[in-house]
Amino acid sequence: MEIDRRLTKASNLAVIEDQELGFGNVFSDHMLVRDWTDGGWGRAMITPREPISVEPSALGIHYGQSVFEGLKAYRGTQDGVIRLFRPNRNAARLEASSTRLCIPTLPAEEFIECIRQLVATDSAWVPNEREHALYIRPMVFASEGHLSVRPAHRYKLVITTAPVAPYFSSQSRALRLKAENRFTRAAPGGTGSAKTSGNYAPTLWPMVSAAKEGFDQILWLDAQEHTFAEEAGQMNIFFRIGDEVVTPELSGTILPGVTRESALRLLKDWGIKAATRRISMEELTEASEDGSLLEIFGAGTAAVIASVASISYLGKEISAAPHSGRSLAERLREELLGIQYGERPDPHNWIQVVG
Ligand SMILES: *Cc1c(COP(=O)(O)O)cnc(C)c1O
């Protein structure tokens, strides 16, 4: 696959030296754009990062016909080699999200090649520090201007990258979640399992309210009864109850996370019982009361594995029992980071090196 290149004459790389790196406040020099018209994808172009012109009636903006992805490029702590983690899973998910939204799909190998070449172009932007990474944000949106609610005839793929620091700057402190019993993120038959733009804006109002009450994130519950745990903000949620780890099953309302899938695989490798099933707030309340709720943690590319201290549900606190020694969350986090930063073996061939 050939990709055209127009490179910047003035790199912005120096700005990350005098700017505190957050999560998405700094962007790298280049981006990749590719248009879809007349039934096919045009040539991909790597260009300096710059504003793109958008048709004012673009269907993607008006009606949310838009999907995105999120993955990272990691620089090996020992060898300096740049690695991608399971980009084929992001390619497959982009395809599933696109199909749900009537957006033309991008062949997986082309998706990965676009990412490889963009990351290679901005390889100097992949941070050296462990737990820092180059976040990669591909998106495809309907660019055709029209007023009808119908699949568009034109689309644009845009991939941008951003050097990022750890998502939760203070993971010295476990998170406090609020189980949201009024608003919902996704309903059966809806788009909860697609990474589509329309799923996120409706979470802002509940998120802002929860933050005002002092919570870090929302634990979303099922839309019908508000009794089953679904996911925590932009992370999948895990519970360690007794000698078993459980996470909600993929029912169509939950985003199928690559981190979730990888964590389940690692638990299986380690001989730890892991189940995917419905988990009621009643079960969690009881496990919290009888001390069998040992751990709660979230899993996602941005935060990797993030420990959760408690969930507030209808005014009551569901807390993980205090434990001594190394948590499973920590073990999973270290294993994933170890593989991503090239420090540990990669028995499942999850890594793709960017040459
Ligand atoms: C992206 C995302 C996740 C995490 O998926 P990963 O592939 O592990 O990064 C979980 N939940 C939601 C709602 C998301 O958008």
The ligand as an SDF file (V2000), in Angstrom:
LIG
                    3D

 15 15  0  0  0  0  0  0  0  0999 V2000
  -12.4280    2.1860   24.2920 C   0  0  0  0  0  0  0  0  0  0  0  0
  -13.3320    1.8130   25.4050 C   0  0  0  0  0  0  0  0  0  0  0  0
  -13.0190    0.8060   26.3410 C   0  0  0  0  0  0  0  0  0  0  0  0
  -11.6660    0.1280   26.4050 C   0  0  0  0  0  0  0  0  0  0  0  0
  -11.2890   -0.5530   25.2810 O   0  0  0  0  0  0  0  0  0  0  0  0
   -9.7470   -0.9190   25.0480 P   0  0  0  0  0  0  0  0  0  0  0  0
   -9.7210   -1.5590   23.7230 O   0  0  0  0  0  0  0  0  0  0  0  0
   -9.3210   -1.8120   26.1440 O   0  0  0  0  0  0  0  0  0  0  0  0
   -9.0050    0.3780   25.0900 O   0  0  0  0  0  0  0  0  0  0  0  0
  -13.9880    0.4510   27.2630 C   0  0  0  0  0  0  0  0  0  0  0  0
  -15.1860    1.0660   27.3080 N   0  0  0  0  0  0  0  0  0  0  0  0
  -15.5090    2.0560   26.4570 C   0  0  0  0  0  0  0  0  0  0  0  0
  -16.8430    2.6870   26.5480 C   0  0  0  0  0  0  0  0  0  0  0  0
  -14.5970    2.4680   25.4850 C   0  0  0  0  0  0  0  0  0  0  0  0
  -14.9210    3.4550   24.6490 O   0  0  0  0  0  0  0  0  0  0  0  0
  1  2  1  0
  2  3  1  0
  2 14  2  0
  3  4  1  0
  3 10  2  0
  4  5  1  0
  5  6  1  0
  6  7  2  0
  6  8  1  0
  6  9  1  0
 10 11  1  0
 11 12  2  0
 12 13  1  0
 12 14  1  0
 14 15  1  0
M  END
$$$$
